[in-house]
Amino acid sequence: MTVNAQTENTKAAKENSHSDNEEVLLQLEKQVSIAVWIQFIGQIMEAYYLSKIMLVSEEVRSDANEQQILLGAWIQTLGQFLEGYGTTQQIVSDDEKLTLEAQEITNVGDWLQTLGTLLEANAGTQIILEEKQNELAPLKFFP
């Protein structure tokens, strides 16, 4: 075998390896997209059932912290949807401009999820602080 033939074989092997890697990456990206949509389904179910609890329970409905938790859940749901949409668009688009726009949509979705999580965490902390304060309040004793 000549040096040229060996070089050609090496180039062909590298191209096949690169092609195989591209295929594996595409499959993994598709699986990530599916996982993001599954998360969206879970998130929308959470927001939906929290909304139903709010409708059924006057105590929950009248609590500003519980309302903030619900708002946070719906904002997270919107963010999760945008992340799913953006991720899917990145996979299906071959156009660089559309891919960049899809990345921006995905990023906005991530920020909305962060905002929703922050709202929920803040309200949850307030609920915990209120409950601790109620536990520590001195018991009034009237003889």
N, C-alpha and C positions, 0 to 999 in steps of 0.2 A: 504494500500500500504506500502510495506516495504521500508527501507532506501536504500537497494540495487536497488529496482525497481525505486525509485525516482532518484537515481544517474544515472542509465542507461538512463532514460528518459531525464535527463538534458544533458548527454553526446550526446545523439542522436539529441537533439534540437540544441546544439552547433555545431555539425557536419553539420546539415542541414543549419544552419545559415551561417557557414563558406563556405559551398558549394554554397549557394545563393550569398554570397558576391563575391566569385571567378567568378561566372557567370556574375554578374553585372560589375565587373572590366574588364573582357574580352570584354564585349559588349562596354564599354566606351573606351577601348583601340582601338577597331576596329573603333569606331566613330572618335577618334582622328586621326587615320591613314587616314580615308576618308577625314577629314578636311584638313590634310596636302597635300593630292593629289589635292584637290580643290584649295588650295593656289598655288600649282605648276602650275595648268592650268592658273590661273590668272597671275602668274609671267611670264610664257612663252608668254602669249598674250601681256603683257607689253613690254617685250624685242623684240618680233617680230614687234610690231607696232612702237616702237622707231627706230628699224632698217629700217623700210620702210620710216619713216620720214627722216632719215639720207640719204637714197638713193634719195629721192625726192628733198630735200632742200640743195642747195649748201651752203647757209649761215650756216645751222646747221652742215653740213658735214665738213666745214672748221674750225669749232670752236673746239679747243682742250678740252674745258670743256664739250661740248656736247658729244664729243667722249668718254670722261671719264664717263659720265653718262650712255652711252650705254654699255660700258665695265662693269660698276658696275651692270647694270641690268642683263647682261648675266651671270656674276659671281653669282649673287643672284639666278638666274634660276638654275644654276648647283647645288648650295647649297640646294635649295628647292627640287630638284630631289633626291639628296642624302639623305636628311631628310625623304622624302617620302619612298624611298627604304628601308632605315634603320629601320624606324618605322614599316613598313609592315613586314620586316624580324623578328623583335623582337616579333611580334604577332604570326607568323606562326611557329616559331622555338621552339622546346622543348629542344634543345641541349644548355646547358649553354655556351659552347665555341662560338657557332654561335650567341647566343643572345648577348654576349659581343662584338663580331665583329660587329654586327648590331648596337649596341649602339655607337661604335666607328665611324661607317659610318655616323650615325645620327649626332654625335657631329662634325665631319668634315663638314657636310652640314651646321650646325648652324654657324660654323666659316666662311665658305665661304659666307653665307648670310650676316654676319656681315661685312666682307671685302667689299662686293658689296655695302652694304648700306653706308659704310664709304666713298667709292669712289664717290658715287652719292651725298652724303651730302657735301663733300669737293668741288666737281665741282659746285654744286648748290650755295654754299656760294661764290665761286669765281665769278660766273655769277652775283650774287646780288651785290657784292662789285664793280665789273666793271660798272654795271649800275648806282650805286650810285655815283661813281667817275665821270662818264660821265655827270650826272645831276649837279654835283657840279662844274664842270669845268667852268671857267669864259667864258662868251660869248665874242667873239672877235668882237669889233666894229671898223670898218674902215670908217672914215668919207670921 
